[in-house]
Amino acid sequence: MSIDYEAEYNNRARVPEHPAIIASWSRDAEAYRAKTPPRLLRYGASPRTTIDLFEASAGASLLFIHGGYWQALDPSFFSHLARGLNERGVSVGVMGYDLCPDVRLGDIVEQARIAALTMHKITGAPIVVAGHSAGGHLAACLLATEAHVSAGYSISGVFDLAPLLSTSLNTALQLEADEADALSPIHWPAPEGRVLDAVVGGNESAEFLRQSQAMAETWGEYGVETRYEAIAGANHFTVIEPMAHADSAMCARIAELIALAKP
């Protein structure tokens, strides 16, 4: 039986209440910025190539990369996700990037590399990278190639881009088959000795569950310490909520990865 990739990857259609959830992100993020103004880091020439750094302490830090299928949203929706780790004494950078179709997906991958290096140079410490959806893909890309990235925490990531080729999402992405293959980290050499958590909402589509499980299994076979988790009751939008709460299992796990980071 053929897979309806449009239905599997159209998260907004799968979660009709998504407008209210995204609106709540914006409100909570604005409130956290007002209470804890970030330090603005610029890593590129365009207005979107910035990092909002919510500083808590010296040492290893987290770089968070937002989702939106590489074509929507910006860091201002996600400031509140720094709160949980800030309360645990961890500095968090929330990264912005240019969006498709104004740039190619490969350009965004390169921007993420520059952003991670910029944050590493400023903090003088290793970086753990977390990302949601498109950001989960970018987190895996950074873990695979950047020496200063010690671990990745990918939430609802897309690691094999081929299924997106036939969907409406590709209107903005404009990916060709060879480009999709080349930008799929599941096909890249695995970063042996590093750590990748592939986490997904238990209520997400079968394809999103498959993507995370396949990534953990594939890299796990090649020396990466991988962990797969489907969070019960969470959909594609609610799955990131625990990052805002210091006492959540998600924050505890990311803090553990931070603590294990070696200079």
C-alpha positions as CSV (number, residue, x, y, z in Angstrom):
1,M,0.0,0.0,0.0
2,S,1.4,3.4,-1.0
3,I,2.0,6.0,1.7
4,D,0.2,9.3,1.6
5,Y,3.3,11.5,2.3
6,E,1.2,14.7,2.1
7,A,-1.0,13.5,5.0
8,E,2.0,12.1,6.9
9,Y,4.0,15.3,6.8
10,N,1.3,18.0,6.9
11,N,1.5,18.5,10.7
12,R,-0.8,21.6,10.7
13,A,-3.6,19.6,9.1
14,R,-3.0,16.7,11.5
15,V,-3.3,19.1,14.5
16,P,-6.3,21.4,13.9
17,E,-5.6,23.3,17.2
18,H,-2.1,24.3,16.0
19,P,-3.0,28.0,15.6
20,A,-3.8,28.3,19.3
21,I,-0.6,26.4,20.3
22,I,1.6,28.6,18.1
23,A,-0.1,31.7,19.5
24,S,0.7,30.5,23.0
25,W,4.3,30.1,22.0
26,S,4.4,33.7,20.9
27,R,2.9,35.0,24.2
28,D,5.0,32.8,26.4
29,A,8.2,33.7,24.5
30,E,7.5,37.4,24.6
31,A,6.9,37.2,28.4
32,Y,10.2,35.4,28.9
33,R,12.1,37.9,26.8
34,A,10.6,40.7,28.8
35,K,11.7,39.0,32.1
36,T,15.1,37.8,30.8
37,P,16.3,39.9,27.9
38,P,18.7,37.9,25.7
39,R,22.0,38.9,24.4
40,L,21.8,39.3,20.6
41,L,24.5,37.6,18.6
42,R,24.9,38.2,14.9
43,Y,26.6,35.5,12.9
44,G,25.7,36.6,9.4
45,A,24.7,39.5,7.2
46,S,21.0,39.0,6.9
47,P,18.5,40.1,9.6
48,R,17.5,36.5,10.3
49,T,21.1,35.3,11.0
50,T,21.0,35.9,14.7
51,I,21.1,34.0,18.0
52,D,19.2,35.1,21.1
53,L,21.5,34.0,23.9
54,F,19.9,33.6,27.3
55,E,22.9,33.4,29.6
56,A,22.8,31.5,32.8
57,S,26.4,30.4,33.5
58,A,29.7,29.7,31.9
59,G,30.5,26.2,30.5
60,A,28.9,24.0,27.9
61,S,25.7,25.5,26.5
62,L,22.7,24.6,24.3
63,L,21.9,25.8,20.8
64,F,18.2,25.4,20.0
65,I,17.1,25.5,16.4
66,H,13.4,26.0,15.7
67,G,11.2,24.2,13.2
68,G,8.8,25.4,10.5
69,Y,9.9,23.1,7.6
70,W,12.8,25.5,6.9
71,Q,10.2,28.0,5.5
72,A,8.4,29.5,8.5
73,L,8.7,30.9,12.0
74,D,11.7,32.6,13.8
75,P,13.4,32.6,17.2
76,S,10.8,35.0,18.7
77,F,8.3,32.1,19.0
78,F,10.7,30.0,21.1
79,S,12.4,32.2,23.7
80,H,10.4,30.5,26.6
81,L,12.0,27.2,25.7
82,A,15.2,28.5,27.3
83,R,13.5,28.9,30.6
84,G,13.8,25.3,31.9
85,L,17.5,25.0,31.2
86,N,18.2,28.5,32.4
87,E,16.7,27.6,35.7
88,R,19.1,24.6,35.7
89,G,22.1,26.9,35.2
90,V,22.5,26.3,31.4
91,S,22.9,29.0,28.9
92,V,20.7,28.6,25.8
93,G,21.0,30.2,22.4
94,V,17.9,30.3,20.2
95,M,19.1,30.4,16.6
96,G,17.5,32.1,13.6
97,Y,18.2,31.4,9.9
98,D,17.1,32.5,6.5
99,L,14.1,30.6,5.0
100,C,13.2,28.8,1.8
101,P,12.5,29.7,-0.9
102,D,14.7,32.8,-0.4
103,V,17.6,30.5,0.1
104,R,18.3,26.8,-0.5
105,L,18.2,24.2,2.2
106,G,21.9,23.6,1.8
107,D,22.4,27.3,2.6
108,I,20.5,26.9,5.8
109,V,22.7,24.0,6.8
110,E,25.8,26.2,6.3
111,Q,24.2,29.0,8.3
112,A,23.7,26.5,11.2
113,R,27.3,25.6,11.1
114,I,28.4,29.2,11.3
115,A,25.9,29.8,14.1
116,A,27.2,26.9,16.2
117,L,30.8,28.0,15.7
118,T,30.0,31.6,16.6
119,M,28.3,30.4,19.8
120,H,31.2,28.1,20.6
121,K,33.7,30.9,20.2
122,I,31.8,33.3,22.4
123,T,31.1,30.8,25.2
124,G,34.5,29.0,24.9
125,A,32.8,25.7,25.6
126,P,31.3,22.7,23.8
127,I,27.9,23.0,22.3
128,V,25.0,20.6,22.6
129,V,22.4,21.2,19.8
130,A,18.7,20.6,20.1
131,G,16.2,21.2,17.4
132,H,12.5,20.7,16.6
133,S,11.2,19.4,13.3
134,A,13.4,21.1,10.7
135,G,15.6,22.1,13.6
136,G,15.9,18.4,14.5
137,H,17.3,17.8,11.0
138,L,19.8,20.7,11.4
139,A,20.8,19.5,14.8
140,A,21.8,16.1,13.4
141,C,23.7,17.8,10.5
142,L,25.7,19.8,13.0
143,L,26.4,16.7,15.2
144,A,27.7,14.9,12.1
145,T,30.2,17.5,11.0
146,E,31.1,20.0,13.7
147,A,33.9,19.0,16.2
148,H,32.7,21.4,18.9
149,V,29.2,19.8,18.9
150,S,29.3,17.0,21.5
151,A,25.7,15.8,21.4
152,G,22.4,16.3,19.6
153,Y,18.8,16.2,20.9
154,S,16.5,16.1,17.9
155,I,12.8,16.5,18.5
156,S,10.5,15.3,15.7
157,G,13.3,15.5,13.2
158,V,13.2,14.8,9.5
159,F,16.5,12.9,8.7
160,D,15.5,11.4,5.3
161,L,14.2,14.2,3.0
162,A,13.1,12.0,0.1
163,P,9.5,11.6,1.3
164,L,9.1,15.4,1.1
165,L,9.7,15.6,-2.6
166,S,6.2,14.8,-3.6
167,T,4.5,17.0,-1.0
168,S,3.3,20.6,-1.1
169,L,6.2,21.4,1.3
170,N,8.5,21.1,-1.6
171,T,6.9,24.1,-3.3
172,A,9.1,26.3,-1.1
173,L,12.0,23.9,-0.6
174,Q,12.4,23.2,-4.4
175,L,14.4,20.1,-3.6
176,E,15.6,17.7,-6.4
177,A,16.1,14.0,-5.6
178,D,19.9,14.2,-5.6
179,E,19.8,17.3,-3.4
180,A,17.4,15.7,-0.9
181,D,19.6,12.6,-0.7
182,A,22.8,14.7,-0.2
183,L,21.1,16.8,2.6
184,S,19.7,13.8,4.5
185,P,21.9,13.2,7.6
186,I,20.7,9.6,7.9
187,H,22.9,8.9,4.8
188,W,25.9,10.8,6.2
189,P,28.9,9.1,7.9
190,A,27.8,8.7,11.6
191,P,29.8,10.7,14.2
192,E,31.2,7.7,16.1
193,G,31.5,8.3,19.8
194,R,29.0,11.1,20.0
195,V,25.4,11.1,21.4
196,L,22.1,11.6,19.6
197,D,18.7,11.4,21.1
198,A,15.9,11.1,18.6
199,V,12.7,12.1,20.3
200,V,9.2,12.3,18.8
201,G,5.6,12.8,20.0
202,G,3.8,9.5,20.5
203,N,0.7,11.0,18.7
204,E,2.7,12.0,15.6
205,S,2.3,10.4,12.2
206,A,3.7,7.0,11.4
207,E,6.3,8.7,9.2
208,F,7.6,10.9,12.0
209,L,7.8,7.9,14.3
210,R,9.7,6.0,11.6
211,Q,12.1,8.9,10.9
212,S,13.3,9.1,14.5
213,Q,13.5,5.4,15.1
214,A,15.3,4.8,11.8
215,M,17.8,7.5,12.6
216,A,18.6,6.1,16.0
217,E,19.0,2.6,14.6
218,T,21.1,3.6,11.6
219,W,23.6,5.8,13.5
220,G,23.5,3.4,16.4
221,E,24.9,0.7,14.2
222,Y,27.9,2.9,13.4
223,G,29.1,3.8,16.8
224,V,26.9,6.7,17.9
225,E,25.3,6.4,21.3
226,T,21.7,6.8,20.2
227,R,18.4,6.9,22.1
228,Y,14.9,6.8,20.6
229,E,11.9,8.0,22.6
230,A,8.2,8.5,21.7
231,I,6.7,10.8,24.3
232,A,3.2,9.5,25.1
233,G,0.3,11.9,24.4
234,A,2.4,14.5,22.6
235,N,1.7,15.7,19.1
236,H,4.1,17.6,16.7
237,F,3.4,20.9,18.4
238,T,3.1,19.9,22.1
239,V,6.2,17.7,22.1
240,I,8.5,20.7,22.8
241,E,6.6,22.0,25.8
242,P,8.7,20.2,28.4
243,M,11.7,22.3,27.4
244,A,10.2,25.3,29.2
245,H,10.0,23.4,32.5
246,A,13.1,22.8,34.6
247,D,11.6,19.7,36.3
248,S,10.7,17.9,33.1
249,A,12.4,14.7,32.0
250,M,13.3,16.5,28.7
251,C,15.2,19.2,30.5
252,A,16.8,16.7,32.8
253,R,18.1,14.7,29.8
254,I,19.4,17.7,28.0
255,A,21.1,18.9,31.2
256,E,22.7,15.5,31.4
257,L,24.1,15.8,27.9
258,I,25.4,19.3,28.8
259,A,27.1,17.9,31.9
260,L,28.8,15.2,29.8
261,A,30.2,17.6,27.2
262,K,34.0,17.7,27.2
263,P,36.0,20.8,26.3
